Amino acid sequence: MTYLRNGWYCAGWGRQLGDKPQQRLFLGEPIVLFRRSNGAVVALGDRCPHRFAPLHEGRVQGDRIACPYHGLQFGADGRCQHNPHGDGKIPQAAAVRAYPIVEQQGALWIWMGDPALADPARILDISLFNRPAEYTTVVGHMLVRGHYQLVIDNLLDLTHAAYLHVDTLGAPPEQMLAPDRFKFEFREEAQMVEASYLFGGMPTPPQLQPFWPQASGDGRGVMRWHAPCNLSLSVSIDDPAHPEAGQYLQPSLHLLVPQDAQHTHYFFAVARNRYLDSADHSALIERDMRRAFEQEDEPMIQACQQLMGTPALFDLKPVLLPTDVAAVRARRLLDQLIAQEQRQP
């Protein structure tokens, strides 16, 4: 399985990494995440080079993680720094890979490729989700049973909400996608693809009703894909005929990491500009987010994957619709970036 390695992937949320090590499988590679004594995050290969035990089952001791099998201790640079056996001599090959990792704006970002190219300036700006005076943000993680490119395809095409999410995030297609109400726009720049949707006069989707009690409104959704697998969605709803109702804003992040050819890590963040102090509304958002994806999107993605038999969508010569342009361009750009990376010495 080929992935784009030289890019920043979300490795999780900082608030969810505490004293205990965490294990993740990213791009087919086992990773252990832990914090040093000063709170800095470390990402190492999870397999001890001695008997190949999982380091994430060991204990963090100061700035090191100790193998649970024979006690070898590894530092942030991946090298063994303590051997409790015999004369304590450390074998030259006693090391695991250390991955560049940055904690920024509440998220952990890992670089799976050439460490010399890991420029933190290229990390996606998610500062909007760290403005507690304006937004309250809920974060979480799901492991999706589906290839990551199928998840990207799904997220870039919001029109499927009129069919797959009609009772949750959408509305019947004759109301949501009516030609005189629906507008789609596409934009592309550098390593970013944007799909913009306007759903004029749409009935308020069930999952937005606790935040927008009006019966209808003009809904807007702008989904942006940033290479390799980071997506942001800006959702808003208002009613130009009743400006006193204000505007409900619900920006969200959908940060994907391939686990392997069949599974995708899905780190999400959903913010809102109403009921900022309500724990009940936060619980509603997390429940609805999981319901929409785990009960509606994921089963469909899994069914498509099974029938396709390959993640190479274009090999199957798919029929394309006008609103597929964003997903198609994201796939093309990702293919180009992977091909360029593989040509590099």
Buried (B, 14 or more C-beta within 10 A) or exposed (E): EEBBBBBBBBBBBBEEBEEEBBEBBBBEBBBBBBBBEEEEBBBBBBBBBBEEBBBBEBBBEEBBBBBBBEBBBBBBEBEBBBBEEEEEEBEEEBBBBBBBBBBBBBBBBBBBBEEEBBEEEBBBEBEBBBEEEEBBBBBBBBBBBBBBBBBBBBBBBBBBBBBBBBEBBBBBBEBBBBEEBBEBEBEBEEBBBBBBBBBBBBBBBBBBEBBBEBEBBBBBBBBBBBBBBBBBBBBBBBBEEEEEBEBBBBBBBBBBBBBBBBBBBBBBBBBBBBBBEEEEBBEBBBEBBBBBBBEBBBBBBBEBBEEBEEBEBEEEEEEEEEBBBBBBBBBEBBBEBBEEBEEEE
